[in-house]
Amino acid sequence: MATSPHPELFVRWFRQVAPYLHAFRGRTFVVAFGGEMFAERARFANFVHDINLLAALGIRLVLVHGARPQIEAELKAKGLRSRYAQGLRITDERALQAVKEAAGVLRVEIEALLSQGLPSSPMAGAHIRVASGNYITARPIGVRKGTDFQFTGAVRKVDAAAIARRLDAGEVVLVPPLGYSPTGEVFNLTWEDVAETVAVALKADKLLMYTDRLPADRKGEAIAELTAQEAQALLKKEGLTTATARAIEHAARAVNAGVARGHIVTRRATGSLLLELFTHTGVGTMITAATVETLRPARIEDVQGILALIEPLEADGTLVKRSRELLEAEIGNFFVVEHDGVIVGCAALYPFPEDKSAEFACLAVAQDRRDAGYGEDLLKACEERARKMRIRRLFALTTHAAHWFLEQGFRAADVSALPERRQALYNWRRGSKVFLKRI
């Protein structure tokens, strides 16, 4: 029987996914994408497989789609020219007909892909039921700076109750970029506007928006996290594509209006939806109302997270093994760095008041976060606590991190420099190096 070449890696990954499965079941996610994504049929087929997986996990899904390239193709086939102003399509009666035809065909095609159920495929046994309807009441945006946009509109109201009923029935809701007026008119909407307003109306837990490129920092590396305020400041800078700027703008507004998380993901990376949702580091840009990272004193409920962090370092001999019972008893000595609910760093301060000194110990940082400066931050927190306790010097014992301690202002010392009580506990077989620092 054939098995994975690294079954232990698969098992470890699968176990790491478990907290997300519990957290996401029954939650409402709005996933939005432009028509460009559908035009790349192979990638869109993989995307549909991922949507099927999310639905199977009990996530309530609303899909919002655009149709810009499909509308362009319809207009070209009719011998018509696209007209734009201020970044928006001018939708006259003939353009509106092209919009309706493109959106209608696209909706049917997406429903067909979601309805697959071929054996020996990722869609086997899927049985996804798709609901679509007139959930959006729209209004014309009217005349702006002298330009009449005619049948180009903006969302006026979302029938959130109707969408919720379909979600309660276990259906995936598909929302096209069209809106309707009480007088029976149809309006062409931007999918970004629809996605934002639907997510806000549903009080969604996540709004995920696909774009062509992620925002990058000065080094050209993708920005992993932004607060809504930082995202709005980023929009004022150059370097963003039009598509990325639109996605960030609407995701940030949705977060400010109560959506728990916004995520910008690239359509060019296979599996980006799953990687963004089910890995702690993600592969996109997450937008939150406030920072998701805190450095704070540890609590008893952090013990499991600390254990998960230090166990690999105990296994390779970097840290001395600590039992759960010992951690629980000493939890008041610890600081932790928490990132979006996960413990990614810890350190402890053990005071020796009779010697006016304290030990800086059990420093551990998650492997994928070791360049983030968490170690330095934890040291500063421990130094601040030590000063409040009138401690005059810190000491540390290490077998692997001598250079790091020297960089932080420690100096090498002999075991005899330790407090007598700590000398008595020194493990000569382990042979840890001793470092001191005046504070």
C-alpha positions, 0 to 999 in steps of 0.5 A: 500500500502506497503511503506518503513519503513523510507521513509524520509531517502530514500528521503534524500538519493535520493536527495543527489544522484542528483549532481552525476547524473548530473555530471556523465551523458555523462561521460566515465567510464572504469570498469575493473575486473578479471575473479575471479569476474565472477566465483562468479556468484551471486555477478557478477549478482548483478554487472551486475544489477549495470552496467545496472543502470549506463548505464540507467543514461547515463554513457558511459561504457567500461568493461574490463575483465580478465580470469585467473581462466578460463584459469587455468581451460582450461589448467587443462582440457587439462592436461597442466600445467601453467607456470609463470615467473616474475609474468606473464604467459608464453603463448606458443601455447597450452596455447594460445589456452586455452586463446582464448577458455576461453576468448571467452566463457567468453565474450559470457557469459558476453554478455548474462548476459548484455542482460537480460530483465526479467520482475520484475527484475533489468534488466527489460527493460534494452535493453543493446547493447554490442559491442566487437571487435579487439580494441587492437593492441598488441606486444610480450613482448619478452625475459625478463631475459632469459625467452621467454614469447612467446605469452604473450604481451603488449598493443601497441595501442588502437583504441580509435576512434572505441570504441568512435563510439560504445559509441556514439551509446549508446552501452556498450563496452566489451574489452577482455584481448586479443590483435592482431598484424598487422601480424594476431597473437593473444597475451595474455594480462593482463586485468590491462594493457588493462584497463589502456591503454584503459582509457588513450586512451579514456581520461576517467573520471574514471577508476574503478578496482576491486580487492580482498582487499583494501589497509589498513593503520597501523590501518588496516582500508581501505585507502580512498584516495591516490594521484598518488604519494602516491599510487606509494610510497605505492607499495614499502611497504609490506602488499598488495596482488598481485592483489591489488598491480597490480590494484593500479599500473595501476590506478596510472599510468592512473591518471598520464597519464590524467585519472581524477580519479582512484578507487580501489573497492573490489569485495567482497562487494555487491553494492561497485560500486554504493557506491563508485560512489554515496556516498561522502565518498565512499567505495573504494580507490580513486586515484587522481593526487593531493589532493582533499581537500583544506581549503580556504576562502569562496566564494559566490558560497559556500553559498548553501554548507555552508547552507547544512552543518549548517542547521542540527546544527541549527535545534538541537540548536547547532548553531544560525540560519543564513539566506541565505541573512545573509550568503551572506552578511558575506561570506567574514568572512568564511573559508571552507574545500572543499573535492572533490567539496563538502563543509565538514567544515566551520568557521567564524571570526568576528573582533571587531577591537576596542577591538582588539578581534574577534569572532570564530563562526559558526564552523561546520563539516560534521558528517562523517568527525568529526574525521579528524581534520577539526575543528582544521584546521579551527581554525588555519586558523582563528587565522592566519587571526586574527594575520594579523589583529593585533587581540590579542584575540579570543572569542567563544560562545557555548552551546555544545562544551565546552570541545573542546574549552578547548582542543584548549587552550581557557579558560572559561570566563564571558559574561562581558569579551566580547566586549561591542558591542557583549555583547549587542547582547548576547542571555541570553535565549540561555545561551551560555558559553563564552571562550577566547584565547590569540593569 
